[in-house]
Amino acid sequence: MVRTGQPARRAGLLTATGLYLTTFAELELSPALCRALAAEDYSRPTPIQVQAIPPLLDGKDVLGCAQTGTGKTAAFALPVLAHLEDDGPQKGKKRVRALVLTPTRELAAQVGESFDTYGRFLPFDSLVIFGGVNEKSQIAALRRGVDILVATPGRLLDLHGRGFVDFSDIEFFILDEADRMLDMGFVNDVKRVLRELPKHRQNLLFSATMPPPIVSLAGSFLKDPVKVEVTPQSTTVERIDQTVMFVDRPDKKRLLRSLLSDRDIERTIVFTRTKHGANRLATFLDKGGITCAAIHGNKTQNARRRALDGFRAGNITALIATDIASRGIDIDDVSHVFNFDLPNEPESYVHRIGRTGRAGRSGVAVSFCDPTEGEYLRDIEKLIGMDIPVVDDHDFHCAAAVPPPRAAKSANSATSGRSAKKPGTGRPSRRRPRGGRRGGANAGRTSGSGSTTSRESAARPARDASRPSGGGQAKPAGATQKPAGSRRRRSSRGGGGPRR
Ligand code: AMP
């Protein structure tokens, strides 16, 4: 296919829903690819697709800052398929021409599925390989030959070291979720793979965050990359209705059970910090009549797949997951995310809540904060550049868990500047936007009119996907104000603009 490089494909106009007015055909994707996209009901490319596809079609390296949920997989899968299509099917045994490296098995499986979906009208084969499962079928498939290989680093290096994978024909190399690769300690494996690849190839690196080690890794193998970025990580979550509940650690389970009993919650992911915590919580919820499954690194691949399938099918209401297990879970229609434990890395918060509100939808993220987690909460708020509104009229509210305002951290006691509240009063919700950034158009919604119960407010997905988060004017630090209908003081903390 002749690509004209017309400006139309380069300059999309952003619509209110975050999609661009450009069409896939204007991006010069082939009819076969456009047909597959139409079959998936993708009417228009997402912003990351509009930005990444043209340079990738032009053969350039790309450095992409985008997280799961932005459509990043199609952003790299479509151009790879387009190049393969341009060159035509391979003759003889297929050699691996495109290699995608992902940190987790789940993400690898989803990327593989995406290649199959988008390439369904094309004659290319993809294969996914990862550890924790029998290698025989993977080796057999490699022997038969594939065009596209999606792999986690350990199994890839193992099979390569034993001569089952040949890197010598690789033309496209994609490193997906590079920051998670770093978090999971795979960076040296990635470097080993890079050393083995042919010199001349097109490279793409996608990462949700760009900490210095990722910038340095990117610099080591991307050649003059085009940098593309969709809404920075701190604002991709704007359409997610976020709240925090202060609760003592032993009460968390009961608080969660009471929230999950709400019939509005159909599909939720609950994050715990540890695998054992996930197991214990799953047992507790199960006994309470809530169908759930724990998903973490100690589970076999089959158990994970069963859990994910049950979750997708709607047989399981709650998936209890650790961070690593959750990475790359690609399930739309997750209405709620609960942070049963707050993550100690603030970036994980962004990844976690990104499981909901996917593909332009809205979602709800509720975080529990116990007396030991105040610092984590503050770090998260600093990263996302806003104070998370508080829901405090639930039966388990714990005033002692409320951390001091960030600005006055050392001077104030644990509860100063915040309202303490007796638990269990069942009064109407007062979701307090702290720091005043949710004033203006959002004020009535988030500060509560006195007509919404806390359960409702925690359980109901935000309806207005275009609602700007923190849409009001920032109040000067130190200012306090009373939301209508609330007797409570708001936190005096001022919020900065979104940060990266
Ligand atoms: P990803 O960021 O690749 O994990 O994609 C997130 C979700 O968005 C997946 O469920 C995709 O199927 C979906 N998706 C990707 N591109 C589009 C598009 N252009 N229109 C609608 N949905 C899309």
Residues whose N, C-alpha, C, O or C-beta is under 5 A from the ligand:
A	BS01	AMP	D41 Y42 S43 R44 P45 T46 Q67 T68 G69 T70 G71 K72 T73 A74 A359
